[in-house]
Amino acid sequence: MLLDALQSRAVFRAALDGGFALLAVNADSPAAITDVLEAARAEDAPVMIEASLWQLTGHSFGAGDPLLGMARYLVQIALLAASERYGRVPVLFHTDHIRGPQTLPLLEASLRGLATGIPGAVMSPSTLSVDSSAFTETENIEALVRLGCVARDCGRPVTLEMEAGVDDGVTDLAVAERLLGGVEERTPGTIHLWAPGVGTRHGLGEQGGFSSEAVRSHQQTASRVLGRPVGIALHGSSGLEPEALKAAVSSGVVKVNWSSESLRIRSQAAQEYYLEQQAALTPGHPQWKTAAMDQGVQAHVASRYLPRVAERIRLLGASGQAGRCRSALGLE
């Protein structure tokens, strides 16, 4: 089931109350989306799938057109999430690392609803965020207020993740108060995830400065400023050790972004496949066509990737939590 903005809030609250976090995977292709859902189904876990601008404009989805890419991405997830195989998996679609001049027009259009080419099917992401890495505090506030106003004007709820300097050490609590308070004052009730800097960095490098105490302090501050329980979104998780991830979740993280390590696992598996199949990929070999088909490399990548996704889901305490989420949604 693909969740909408209001349902997503209920799942975040269930995660915060239940002491687990959703794995949020940047998926680059339809095959990657399928693999993430397959792992979530096997673990009976809720899951988030994220797309960044380079994925929306990439060959698998928009081929240069981010609006087309967003619509195709949504359709891929919605069709799978509504199927009998994955219908009991709570699935959220989130926009991640959308930056540059296309950012607000793209997100505003997605809020209003994207035409999918399917009669009667106009779709929007479950949750939204804006990459604020190059923003001033004022620009960050204005961007989220603008999205909140668009949602209000078109009569659609929006569930926003606000971020601040996630690669710049630990965000000062006073900054958190200014940013969160600045949006809440003008478009109340729109922010339901807070992504401050807590000592992590994006990428595969060592994470020496992570602070679970910073997570706890920010979770408490965000909840106080916004007047409702709000969980933390953790960016830059690929280099964290398992114990640090567990500490993050126990301190108030409800969403863990996962991109760099995910890409490495999939790319290394593909490299392994083509090396192993080098002889078979020579024209004239009796297994050439079988080896050359996309299904061959996709099946091999899935065999390496699914166990790692499942491992990550378990590490975040989300295994077996799909039922809790369905109950929070009134579906059980």
PyMOL commands that set and color helices and strands:
alter all, ss='L'
color gray80, all
select helices_A, chain A and resi 5-18+30-43+53-56+66-81+103-112+137-153+173-186+212-226+242-250+260-276+288-292+294-315+322-328
alter helices_A, ss='H'
color red, helices_A
select strands_A, chain A and resi 22-26+47-51+91-95+114-115+122-123+128-129+160-164+191-196+231-234+253-258
alter strands_A, ss='S'
color yellow, strands_A
deselect
rebuild
show_as cartoon
